[in-house]
Amino acid sequence: MFLTITTTGVPERPATDLGFLLHKHPDRAQTFSTSHGTAHVLYPEADVERCTAALLLEVDAVALVRRSKSKGRGGAPDAALAQYVNDRPYAASSLLAVALSAVFSSALRGVCRARPERAAEPLPLRVEVPALPARGGPDLVRALFEPLGWTVTARAVALDEGFPEWGDSRYVRLVLESDTLTLSAALRHLYVLLPVLDDAKHYWVAPDEVDKLLRAGEGWLHQHPEQQLITSRYLARRWSLTREARERLELLRLAETDDSEVEEIDNAVPEETGDETGEETDASDGKAVPLAVQRRDAILAALREAGATRVLDLGCGQGQLVQALLKDVRFTDVVGVDVSMRALTIAARRLKLDRMGERQASRVQLLQGSLSYTDRRLKGYDAAVLSEVIEHLDLPRLPALEYAVFGAAHPRTVLVTTPNVEYNVRWESLPAGHVRHGDHRFEWTRAQFRAWAATVADRHGYAVDFRPVGPDDPEVGPPTQLAVFTLTERTEAKAA
Ligand code: SAH
């Protein structure tokens, strides 16, 4: 098993810095004993212009077989014969990835005390793996590495060069080249993707594999187009681990997406001046009340009516509603939940959480979480508010939110507000056919919202009624629609 890493340099930035970055001196061949055999690091070439480090792993095949048997994997289809006739010793496979992380652990983490500035910057890299087992062939190899900034040369290795008609083996000769990646990123790509391509992970998949995967995947896996295949193969198709990994990656992805959105709201709308369009409404008494304030008032009124004291603000954004709730002592527990860390940071600042007295602080919590996953922390509250949140989810994710809120958290009262798209013709600044906010994935008519709400209520044992927020236009209805869901007594009794 064999892998080489080459970089090039100039006198001010000699290629031999690779030795510092890998924490392995170019003048010495070094040997390490790893759990599956012996790893050697040596430098076939090392000068100012070009430096190559080679990692060579001698696998102890017998030990490997014993180990996998003792871990209960002896029942694999290749168990009997393949124990002694297997390709493990000479294929670059997941074992190489294990060796990579054992021998180059600091480099993998991007730590280099001698040359910290070089560890942090991209460098020209060429990685060669002469025999890479690749289920999925050269096409999959390209699909995995190209989105990460590698130029990929992947050629299937013939089963036997003397008999081309026998076709290709499952090995690929791989060359990766890039000058946009740090060494740490490059090593972490290999650490994850070599076993993914091998797809025959040899060792027991422990629960902390998810942590390992996410650590190695930091900065790239959450936005990789083949993320599903990568997590599933890496975690040996263990469903619960794969699911956990995907949820955590989804959080990372959403946290990034929604950050830009918060920025937009920050810049576009001076605080407390209106809806996301910046429009103001209801000038009947000469003094405009921003729609956002009217919405908050309608929500507070509905919560008081319902007699709620313990309230979840789901998708709390920058915490305006949480702040309003805290002003009323009847609300004893107020929890703001949002996927965006940035929004929560702004909310914490707005609430002056760090300077709050103990008593007040005990009434409020801000939690990061995604509403499209069930969350135990959300159980046991009187009411949940989804104010201007559902339209930020892609429609296919909406059933997941529905289940998490109405099915799993299952509070007695749920309030949902969303724009009424029919009203958009009344916004002067809004070009026809446009939604009110760049991040709205959909905006519904009154009929669409009512149909959705009725189905949800029916499915989860709630009754629902609808209230206008803002001026109720005789033709197009109000700018905001509010649905008030209340658990029906029958379901409440059943739960009790
Ligand atoms: N409730 C606030 C903010 C609405 S903006 C108000 O009425 O003003 C929508 C908010 O939903 C944003 O803060 C966004 O980060 C959050 N959000 C979007 N998708 C989410 C998800 N899947 N889970 C949790 N929060 C989400």
Residues whose N, C-alpha, C, O or C-beta is under 5 A from the ligand:
A	BS01	SAH	D258 L314 G315 C316 G317 V337 D338 V339 S340 A343 G369 S370 L371 S372 S387 E388 V389 H392
